[in-house]
Amino acid sequence: MKNKIRLGILGGGGDSLIGIVHRIASSMHDSYEIIGGVFNPDYNENLKFAEEIGLDKKRIYEDYEKMIEEELKLDESERVQVVSILTPNFLHYPMAKKLLENNFNVICEKPMTTTYAEAKDLENIYKSKNLTFAVTYTYTGYPMIRQMKEMIKSGVIGDIQRVDLQYYQGWINPIIHDSSKRSETWRLQPEKSGISCCIGDIGTHAFDMLEYVTGMEVKELLSDLNYVYDDNTMDVDGTILIRFSDKIKGVIRASQIATGEENNFTVAIYGKKGGLKWEQQNPNYLYHLSDTDPMKVLKPGHDYNSNFSKISAKLPPGHPEGMFDSMANIYNGVAREINGNKEFDGEYPTLNDGLRGMLFIEKAVESHKNGNKWVKLN
Ligand SMILES: NC(=O)c1ccc[n+]([C@@H]2O[C@H](COP(=O)([O-])OP(=O)(O)OC[C@H]3O[C@@H](n4cnc5c(N)ncnc54)[C@H](O)[C@@H]3O)[C@@H](O)[C@H]2O)c1
């Protein structure tokens, strides 16, 4: 019987949004076994939740430092091998740092840290180790996004000339207009979230996706953010002009006050020979546009897809897969690397992707605060 990878989890308790996505995703390819962790800062809540999901209380700890200390006492054959960090943003850096220093592989939620300096520090530690570090830009796991990446790489749409990414949500709208609710959400508190709310939370998904599917690095940006109220220090909406070069340009539009929108993330890349469009709320369709032919709609699991896209669909065509499956593909990428089976570029978003994400957030805020000036990403 194959040995499953022993997984620890920090955050992601029963009260969280993203915890269940990681727990299900980690089990989908039969590669991981959840061993324990710290699901909640309150130890009793932590134990209660661990019991609910059937974990051994011996491997549930008061905090991440205790977890690392106790796990290191165990024989390597029993010790947790990979730790997923699913807490609010400000805890990612101290947790990831200590985990890397003590030779644990890491799967970290985005944004990777709260500052670029912290992300750089993680990079330095990571470079001195032989470990796997993934950042869960979840949407890169969709089969049709992977198909888009491979089609762009093989020149199907020709040289890129225009990019347009939109990530619209409306969930902050009722919160931003109510000052008491505003103080309750950690995403609007800089000490917990970092310097940005909307750009840090969802703009960073769009930025990562842009670099992921094009395989190119953004060189400059100009941003115009909206804070809505003078006493609110965190952006909830932004428009960011993007330049890869003088001749390749586009836009990232992100909003959490797009009233009534749910998770409307769209990616459109236009080249000289054609365009590719994808919508997160209809993730099983990839639209291929051209000047001459009728629009084609590509779907997962078919032979016409690339091998990378094909390994990212578990079921035959016509069986919709969604966000859990997309996250599962990222977990699978990490497992394939740990087990020495990784084949494709982009099987999971890397520490460098997390670092680029932090650079993007800081530069977007800098551009806005300096009077909407162009800034270089270097
Ligand atoms: N990849 C995605 O698409 C995606 C989607 C949602 C959230 N996220 C990211 O996931 C992270 C968590 O977001 P969320 O919406 O689930 O937050 P949340 O507030 O819903 O849940 C946070 C969880 O962390 C736990 N926690 C808090 N402090 C802790 C500590 N000291 N030790 C252990 N656990 C602790 C809480 O008890 C809770 O279970 C954020 O960084 C967020 O940006 C990513």
The ligand as an ORCA input file, in Angstrom:
! r2SCAN-3c Opt
* xyz 0 1
  N      -7.441     30.443     -2.310
  C      -8.635     30.993     -2.209
  O      -9.380     31.027     -3.165
  C      -9.049     31.568     -0.874
  C     -10.402     31.734     -0.567
  C     -10.728     32.223      0.716
  C      -9.724     32.549      1.624
  N      -8.421     32.396      1.256
  C      -7.334     32.736      2.192
  O      -7.370     31.783      3.273
  C      -6.995     32.420      4.496
  C      -8.114     32.218      5.500
  O      -9.286     32.807      4.971
  P     -10.736     32.410      5.494
  O     -11.702     33.175      4.657
  O     -10.869     30.940      5.591
  O     -10.680     33.049      6.945
  P     -11.665     32.795      8.158
  O     -11.622     34.003      8.995
  O     -12.982     32.300      7.629
  O     -10.989     31.546      8.932
  C      -9.730     31.658      9.565
  C      -9.483     30.398     10.380
  O      -8.202     30.504     11.009
  C      -8.345     30.162     12.398
  N      -7.288     30.832     13.169
  C      -7.200     32.150     13.474
  N      -6.086     32.376     14.213
  C      -5.472     31.173     14.346
  C      -4.291     30.740     15.013
  N      -3.522     31.594     15.698
  N      -3.954     29.425     14.931
  C      -4.730     28.544     14.284
  N      -5.880     28.902     13.657
  C      -6.235     30.186     13.677
  C      -9.747     30.596     12.757
  O     -10.214     29.947     13.931
  C     -10.496     30.166     11.499
  O     -10.794     28.768     11.567
  C      -6.734     33.877      4.143
  O      -5.359     34.096      3.994
  C      -7.449     34.093      2.824
  O      -6.866     35.101      2.012
  C      -8.087     31.904      0.043
*
